[in-house]
């Protein structure tokens, strides 16, 4: 490539950055001092000296962002106002830095790599918020193994080149510190970053590497097993997987393939025919041992019907010390509704109803590892008449010492649903399945068990 223009500088250049036609050169001035020279390259064949500021510390890296220039020297960041290129002026300083090696900007974030002074293999990636250009604030510090030599950034990633640990790829999440997701086994003095690729510059070579698509770090592990959640939209294949252990240690697996295993978990309703009503019902669950040992990892509840937005609350007494009941009266069009809280302890009734509303149903009690206590359930196809003559659907739940012992439903179009779920170590639990029995022919065996799959991957 031919040289098309040149300009003699006052001092030896040490750092450079550009913004449009303006070129900013941090140079050495005299023996230990530094300077900033601004060059107008509007006409590249005839660059012109536009402005200069003396009396600065010796620079190691500079980065410009609109009217502010960030000038890194040993121990210090100096902010320089370059809104008038002919008259640059120091706007402030920020101490607390080590020996800087490189800097880069992405939006309102400024990244700087530095070597920890007087060490041999420790460095830091610092992130600064520059939304107030002349009042930057350090918002994150990430330790780097080995000496960080260079840094590049865009809106989603930060790439750091090191002298011995390869090229480190970090993911940027809004409001979170950079999170390492990948390592290239290459080392180099300079790195570049563009969509889907990173470049590494070494003496005599320039290598380009494709980057893995971003993968959320939702991995967990224990002494015996590990599990990862790979977000929707990521295809099957080889990825670098970060696994975090309970004590905070992290392991990164190069080209790891995460298999998604189906976990069998099923639920069914056992009925016990009796001459009359109410009809005893029992909920039983089955599946892989991991849901039952060393302790049960499942729960179930009787789901409430759909409730109107506004519902009137009334109170009544049953005349029995430990007995409580909740009676719901709901119009089929869900315009109005009444809840009767029946019992001697009004405060206990309020707490019970508030808990049921918050959870969306009434929790069932486990009888053993694979079944729940029998529940008396009855149905009727006809509702009850309301005060205005309209028919209302009725749901009645009876409790003994806080435990649900019976439930009944009457009316048209009602559904009595039992919801069960299995607890997993996954950060994202799947939505619970429903096992449903409908009115019309009475309560029958619901048929085959409904398979439940607890996935640890979304595909």
C-alpha positions, 0 to 999 in steps of 0.5 A: 500500500503506497503512502499518500501523505505524511506530516512531521510530528513534534515528538515520537508518537506513542498512541493514536486514535481517529474520529472522522477526519480528525487524528489524535496522536499521544506522543512523548514530549521531552524525556518523561513528559507527554503531549497530544497532537491533533491532525486534520486529515480532511485532505489525506494527501495534505494532512495539517497540524490543527492543535497541540497541548503540552505538559501531559504525562507520557501516554500509553493509549488514547481513545476519542468519543465525540468532543472528549478524548481519554488519555491514559498514562501511568496511574491516571486517566486525563479527560481532554476537551477536543470540541475545538481541535485548535485549542484542546484543554484538560477537562479533568483527571481520574486516578486509580489506574495501573499501567494501561496497555490499550483502550476502546469504546462502544457506545457509552462504555469505555474499556481499558486494559492494564497491567497490575504494577510490579507483577509478572502475570496479572492484569485487569479489564476496566469498564467505565461509564462515559455517559457524562463525557468529562465525569467517567465512572468505573463500573466494572473490573475484570481480572485477567490472567496474564498480561492484557495487551490489547482490547476491542469492543462493539455493542455485544462483545469485548475482545482482549488479547493477552501474552499467554492466555490466548484471546479472551471473548467477553459478552456484554449484558446490559447493567452486568460486568463483561462475562467471558464466553470463549477463548481463542488459543492464539496470542497476539499483540493486537486484536480486532472485532467485527460481526461474528469474527475476531482477528489476531495480529502477530508478527508476520501473520494476521488470523481471522477466527469465527466466534460462537453465537452468544450463549447465556451462562445459565450453567450449574453443577455439583460434585456429581452432575452439571446442567446447562440451559441453552437459549431458544434460537441456538442450534445444536452444535459445538460451543464453549460452555462455562460451568460454574460450581457452588463455591464460585469456581468456573470451568470452560469447556472448549467445543462442548456438546450438551445433550438434552435428556428427556426426563419422564414424569407423569401424573394420573388420577385414581378413582375409587367407585362408591355407591354415593357421593362424594367420590374419593379421588387420589393423585398419583405421580410416577417417573424417574427416580431423580424426582423421588430420591433422596427426597420427593421433588414434586408438588401438586395443587387443585387449581382455582376456576377463572375468577372475575376481576372484582369479587365480593367477600362475605363471612359466615360461621360453621359452628365447628372449631377447626372447620373452615370452608370457602364457597365461590359463586361465579356467573358464567360470563365472569361479570360478578362473583361472591366468595363466602369465607366460612369459619370461626376465625376470620383472620385465619380465613383471610390468610387462607384465602390470600394464600390460595389467590396468590398461588392460584390454587389449593396445595395438596398434601403428599401422602408418600413419595408417589401419591397425595392424600385422597380428596373427596370430590363431587360434581353437579351439572346444575348451578345455583340461582343468584339473587338476581335470578341468574344461575351461578357456578358454585365451587365449595372447598372444605378444610379441616385444621387447614387441610383440604378434605373435600371439594365440589363444583356445580354449574355449566362449563366448569373444569376441575383441574389438578396441577403438578410440577417437578422441581429441578436444578434448572434456573428456568422451570417449565410451565406446569402441565394440567391433568383435567377431569370434566363434568358431563359423565361424572368423574371417570378415570382420566385415561392414560397418564399424561407424560411430563418432560422436564427439559434442560434444553429448549429444543 
